[in-house]
Amino acid sequence: MQGVQFMRTHVKAIIAASMALALAACGNVSHDVAKDGHNAGELVWPAPDSVTPMHKGGTFPNLSNLRQVRSGLNKQQLSDLIGYPHFSEGVWGVREWNYVFNFRKPGSDEVTVCQYKVLFDDNKLARSFYWKPESCAALLAEPAPAAPTAAPAPSKSRVLSADALFAFDKATLTPAGHRALDDLAAELHDQGDKLHSVRIAGYTDRLGGEAYNQKLSQRRADAVMNYLVEQGVPAGRIHAEGHGASDPVKDCPDGPRTQLIACLAPNRRVEVKIDSGD
């Protein structure tokens, strides 16, 4: 008899506890959720501090996952994205899930606390979503795209014939070379503060030794640079470099020297690359 009495008392306690949980859950559940899950007669928001112990204080959601929440997800899919609900209203048999989410302001320790509610239709598919306060919805906005970086300064290239600037096998500017560079200097002056840099590259033909051609190409590039500086182009914006017989623009077969020199003329050149803000 005592055992039967104990069992009855134990069952009553379980029933009372279940009823208490059911009543508590009812306080967290919205009223008259529509069959299609798109609205409810009355939205009920549970007290944030009544979350289950494991969700005490709310959680910091993965924003990328939260942005993927949409109508039509089943409960397993929803839980994969944002976890199971934070309150004790149940998981599988209920028509709504509630969450407490924390959002940290970028570059700050300030935290915004938001409540999030999902309503399901009769088939337990997520259909409508609510925030408290409603302003929390703005926290899901994609970050503004970074301001486009400034386009690189356009470049202008000039190719000057070395034969028009120098005597053959020489690095001293001729009068014709002075006139050609006067025109270039005037163009550079017109750039004003927009002028970023001037890169001068000297080239020779393949006649002569490699070391000799390298030295000759450098002397010619330096001669052009020095003349432009004399004409008022800022020295700090000009760089000169010799490249010898590299990067030929024309290939010529061996033959009589006079004909070969004439054929290789395009390779004897000074390239000027102008970077400006135009």
N, C-alpha and C positions, 0 to 999 in steps of 0.2 A: 504493500500500500504506500509506504513512504517513497518507493521508487517511482510509482505512478504519479504521486503528487509532485515529485521533483521534476518529472518529465513535463507535466502540465505547466508548472511554473516556468520551466525553461522555454517551452514553446511560446507561452504568453510573452516572455521577454523578447524573443526573436520577433514575434509579430509586432510588438510595440516599437521595437527598434526599426523594423522595416517601414512601419507607418510613419515614424518620425523622419526617416530618410525620404520617404515618398512625399511627405508634406514639404520638407525642405527643398526637394527637387522641384515641386510644383511652384515654389516661390521663385525659381530660376527660369521657368519656362513661359514663353509667350503664349497668349491666348488666341484660340481660333486661327491657327495657321492654315492658310488656304491649301486645298488639295494639290494645287499646282506649285505650291511653295513660293509664290511670288509676293506674298504679303501675309500679314497677320492682323487679327482684330485689334490686338494690343501687344506691342513689343514690351517684354519684361527684361530688364537688365539686372543680372545678379550683382550683389555687392562685390566689388573687386577683392576685398579681403576674405571672401568666402570660397576662394579657389581651393582645390585639393592641396594637401601639404607639399606634394612634389612640384606644384606650380606657384608656390608662395612667392609673392613679389612680381609675378608675371614672367614672361620670357622675352628674349630679344629674337625676333623672327629673322629668318633668311629672306631679305627683301626680294631677291631674285625669285625665290620659290613663291613668295606671297603674291608677286605680280602675275604668276601663272594660274592663280586660282580663278576659275571661271564656271559659269553655269554648265551643268551636265556631269560634273565629276561625281563619282560615287564616294562613299565614305573612306574606303581604303585609299583611293587616289588622293583624297583631300588630306588624309592623315600623313601620307608620304610627303606631302608638300609642307604642311604647317603643324603636324602633330595632332594628337587627340585633344578633345576639349579639356578646358582647365577646371571645369566645375563638375559636380556630382550628379548632374541630371541624367547621366547614362550615355551610352555610346551608340549601340546598334538599333535599339527600338525607338529612339526619340526623333523628333522632327527638327531639332535645332542643336547647334553646337555653339558654345561661347568661349571666348578667349580673352586674356589680358596680355597685351603686347606692349613692350617698351621700345622706344626709338630714341637713339642718341643723335643729338644735333651734330653735324659734321664739324670737326675741329673744336668741339666743346664737350664738357662733362655733363651738360644739361640733358635730362632725359624727359621725354614726353610719354605719358602713360595713356594708352587707348584701349577701349574694349571693342571686340570684333564679334559679330554674330553671323552665323550661316543658317538659313532656313532651307529645309529639304522638302521635296514633293512626296507624294504617297509611295513612290518607288525608291525613296531614300537617295535621290539625286539632288545635289546642291543646286538651288535655283536663285536665291537672292541673298544679298550681303549688306551688312549694316555696320556703321562705325559710331561710337560714342566717345567723344564728341564727333560730329560729322566732319569737322575740319581735319580729322586724322586721315581721311581718304587722300588728302593732298600729299601725305608722306610717301605714297606709293608712286608718285610721279617720277618718271625717268629723269635722271640728272640731265641738266642742260648740256648740249654738246659743247665741247671746248671751242673757244673762239678760234677761227681758222688762223693758222700761222701766216705771217706775211709772206707773200710770194717772193721767191728769190729775185734779186735784182736782175733785170734782163741784161744779156751780154751782147756786145757788138764786137765783131772781129774785123780786123783790117789785115790784109796780106800785102806787104810792100816788097817789091822785087829788090833783092840785094844789089842787082846790077844797076838799078835806078838810084840807089843810095851811095854805093861805093864803087871804086874802081875794082877790077878783077883782082882777087886775092889780097885785097886791102881792107882796112877797118876804119879808114878816115872818110868822113862824109864829103861828098862832092857838092858843088853848088846846087845841082839838081836835087840832091838828097836834102839839102837845107830847105829848099822850097817845098818839097813833099812833106817834110816834118813841120814846117810852119803851118801848113793847112791842118795837119793832125793836131798840133798844139792849140790852134784856134778852136777846133771842135771840142777839145777837152776843156778849154776855158769856158765854153758855152754851157758845160755841165754844171759848173759852180759847185755847190755843196752836195749835189746829187752824185758827183763822181766818187765811187767807192774805191776802185782800184784799176790799175793799168798793168797788165802782165805782158812783158815783151819776151819773145822767144826767137833766138837766132838759129838759122840752119845753113849748112853748106851743102855742096854736092859731094859725091864720093871720091873725087880726085884728091889725092894727097893722103897723108897718114891720118890715122884715127885721132891721135893726140893733137896733131896740128889743127885738124878740122874742129875739134872741140874748143881749142883755144881761140881760133879765128871766129867761131860762132859766138863765143862769149864776148869777145872784144867788140863785135858788131852790135850785139844786143846792148852792151854798156854804152856804146857811142850814141845809140838812139835814145836811151834813157837819159844820159847826161845832157843831150841837146834839149830834150823836152823840159828837163828841170831848169835849164838856162832860160827857157821861154816862159817860166813861171808855173809850170805844173808842179804841184806839191810832191816833194821827193819821197815823203812817207807813204805815198799811194802808188809808187811805181816799183816794180820788181823786174829785174832782167835776168835771163838765164840762157845759156848756150846749150844746144843739143847736137852739135856736130852734124854728121851726115844722116842722122836718124830720121825716120818718118819721111822718106822721099815721096814726092807727089808724082814723079815721072820716072819711068825706067827706060834707060837708053842702052842699046847694044854698043859694044866697043867699036871704035872706028877711028878715023883720023882725028887728032886731038882738037883741031879747030871746030869740026862738026860736033864732036862729043861735048865740048864746052857749051856750044849753042844749044844742043839738045837738053843738057842738064840745067839750063838756066832757071826753070821753075823751082828746082830744089834749093837754089840759092835765094833765100827769102828771109824776111823778118815778119813774124806774125804778132800783131798787137791785139790783145783781148781787153775790151773796155767793159767794166761792170759799173752800171749806174742805176739810179732810182727812177729812170724814165719809165 
